[in-house]
Amino acid sequence: SLLLASAGTAAAMRAAATARRAATEEAEAPAAEATKEEGAFAKYKVPIYIGLWYLFNIGYNIYNKKALIAYPYPWACALWQMAFGWLIFVPLWLLKVRKTPKLTVKEAITLSPSALGHLATHVGAVVAFFAGAVSFGHIVKASEPVVSSLLNFVFMGEVLKWQVYASLLPIIGGVGLASASEMSFNWLCFGAAMGSNLGSASRAVYSKKVMSG
């Protein structure tokens, strides 16, 4: 399940990096080069990577649910999945495939709240998938933009346009409707999924604040 999650994350990061690179090249390239023909993969690689991200994420969710049914200890599963990451990135560092990061104690302390937010995001999601249906867990997790908007206002003082907040109303209504009509609804699943939202939104807001100085 962690391998599928790692593959999905890698695909998402590749999609984001490809999109940024394409935007930069488009802005810098001469008009004559803009007409140059591209290969099928080069032309559609961003949607391909996004599709792979979704595919691996679906595989992870299904396999993770099966693992939790066979081994019904969500906290142990979540923490083992996090610890298993060492078997992925340490060999990459030792083999010089990826550059080993060098952090000072001060930098590590600065990054620790973001790491805790990531931990809460993952543990909350695994507990939610254990306690209820995977589909319902994802419906609740779809309300993360609402939490992000609230935290952005509280900690960053950021006020967005009213159209942005209006676009969140269907999300709130959809989550409320799905929660009311969900036959397998339970508060542990709902609370864990919302805790995952809070961890993810907190991580994003804190990271934005740190990178902005």
C-alpha positions in Angstrom: 0.0 0.0 0.0 2.9 2.4 0.7 4.5 1.6 -2.6 1.3 2.6 -4.3 1.1 5.8 -2.2 4.7 6.6 -3.0 4.1 6.0 -6.7 1.1 8.3 -6.6 3.0 11.0 -4.8 5.8 10.8 -7.3 3.4 11.1 -10.2 1.7 14.1 -8.6 5.1 15.8 -8.0 6.2 15.0 -11.6 2.9 16.5 -12.9 3.4 19.7 -11.0 7.1 20.0 -12.0 6.2 19.3 -15.6 3.5 21.9 -15.6 5.8 24.5 -14.1 8.6 23.7 -16.6 6.1 23.9 -19.5 4.9 27.3 -18.3 8.5 28.6 -18.0 9.5 27.3 -21.4 6.4 28.8 -23.0 7.1 32.2 -21.5 10.8 32.1 -22.6 10.7 30.4 -26.0 10.7 32.4 -29.2 7.6 32.6 -31.3 9.3 30.5 -34.0 9.8 27.6 -31.6 6.2 27.7 -30.4 5.2 26.0 -33.7 7.6 23.1 -33.3 5.8 19.8 -33.3 5.9 17.8 -30.1 5.6 14.1 -29.4 2.3 12.6 -28.1 3.8 12.0 -24.7 5.4 15.4 -24.4 2.2 17.1 -25.4 0.0 15.2 -22.9 2.4 14.3 -20.2 0.8 16.5 -17.5 -2.7 14.9 -17.8 -0.9 11.5 -18.1 0.9 12.1 -14.8 -2.3 13.3 -13.2 -4.1 10.2 -14.4 -1.3 8.0 -12.9 -1.7 9.9 -9.7 -5.4 9.1 -9.5 -4.8 5.5 -10.6 -2.1 4.8 -7.9 -4.2 6.6 -5.3 -7.2 4.4 -6.1 -5.0 1.3 -5.8 -3.6 2.5 -2.5 -7.1 3.1 -1.0 -8.4 -0.3 -2.0 -5.3 -2.2 -0.9 -5.1 -0.2 2.3 -8.7 -1.1 3.2 -8.0 -4.7 2.6 -4.9 -4.5 4.8 -7.0 -2.9 7.5 -9.6 -5.6 7.3 -6.9 -8.3 7.6 -5.0 -6.4 10.3 -7.5 -4.2 12.2 -4.9 -1.9 13.9 -5.1 1.5 12.1 -2.6 3.3 14.2 0.0 0.5 13.8 -0.6 0.4 10.0 -0.3 4.1 9.6 2.9 4.4 11.7 4.4 1.4 9.9 3.6 2.9 6.5 5.4 6.1 7.6 8.4 4.2 9.0 8.6 2.1 5.8 9.5 5.2 3.9 13.0 4.8 5.3 13.4 1.8 3.0 12.6 4.0 0.0 14.6 7.2 0.5 17.6 6.0 2.5 18.8 3.7 -0.4 18.3 6.7 -2.8 20.6 8.8 -0.6 23.2 6.0 -0.2 23.3 5.4 -4.0 23.5 9.1 -4.7 20.2 8.9 -6.8 18.9 11.7 -4.7 20.9 14.4 -3.0 21.1 13.9 0.8 19.5 16.9 2.6 21.7 18.7 5.1 19.7 20.4 7.8 20.8 22.4 10.9 19.0 21.8 14.2 17.2 25.2 13.7 16.0 24.2 10.2 14.8 20.8 11.5 12.8 22.5 14.3 11.3 25.0 11.8 10.2 22.1 9.6 8.9 19.9 12.5 5.3 21.5 12.6 4.9 20.7 8.9 6.1 17.2 9.5 3.6 16.8 12.3 0.8 18.1 10.0 1.8 15.4 7.4 1.7 12.8 10.1 -1.7 13.8 11.3 -2.9 13.8 7.7 -1.8 10.3 7.1 -2.9 8.8 10.4 -6.3 10.5 10.3 -6.9 9.1 6.8 -5.9 5.6 7.7 -8.1 5.6 10.9 -11.0 7.0 8.8 -10.7 4.3 6.2 -10.6 1.7 9.0 -13.7 3.0 10.8 -15.9 3.5 7.7 -16.3 3.2 4.0 -13.4 4.5 1.9 -15.8 6.4 -0.3 -17.4 8.2 2.7 -13.9 9.0 4.1 -13.0 10.7 0.8 -16.2 12.6 0.7 -15.4 14.1 4.1 -11.8 14.8 3.0 -13.2 16.7 0.1 -14.0 19.5 2.6 -10.3 20.3 3.1 -10.5 23.5 1.0 -13.0 24.8 3.6 -10.6 24.1 6.4 -7.7 25.7 4.4 -9.7 28.9 3.8 -10.5 29.2 7.5 -6.9 28.6 8.6 -5.6 31.0 6.0 -7.8 33.7 7.4 -6.9 32.9 11.0 -3.2 32.6 10.7 -2.3 34.5 7.5 -5.0 37.2 7.6 -5.8 36.3 4.0 -9.3 37.2 2.8 -10.2 35.9 -0.7 -12.9 37.1 -3.1 -16.5 36.3 -2.3 -16.7 34.0 -5.4 -14.0 31.7 -3.8 -16.1 31.4 -0.6 -19.3 30.9 -2.6 -17.6 28.0 -4.5 -17.1 26.2 -1.1 -20.9 26.2 -0.3 -21.6 23.2 -2.7 -18.7 21.3 -0.9 -20.2 22.0 2.5 -23.7 21.0 1.3 -22.4 17.9 -0.4 -20.5 16.7 2.7 -23.5 17.4 4.9 -25.9 15.6 2.6 -23.6 12.6 2.2 -23.1 12.4 6.0 -26.8 12.5 6.6 -27.6 9.8 4.1 -24.5 7.5 4.7 -25.8 4.2 6.1 -22.4 3.3 7.6 -21.9 6.8 9.2 -20.0 6.8 12.4 -18.3 9.7 14.3 -14.9 8.0 14.4 -14.7 7.9 10.6 -16.0 11.5 10.3 -13.8 12.8 13.1 -10.6 11.1 11.8 -11.3 12.3 8.2 -11.8 15.9 9.5 -8.6 15.5 11.6 -6.8 14.5 8.4 -8.2 17.7 6.8 -7.0 19.8 9.6 -3.5 18.3 9.5 -3.2 18.7 5.7 -4.5 22.3 5.8 -2.3 23.2 8.7 0.7 21.8 7.0 -0.1 23.8 3.8 -0.7 27.1 5.7 2.4 26.7 7.9 4.6 25.8 4.9 3.3 28.8 3.0 4.0 31.1 6.0 7.6 29.7 6.4 8.4 30.0 2.7 7.1 33.6 2.6 9.5 34.5 5.4 
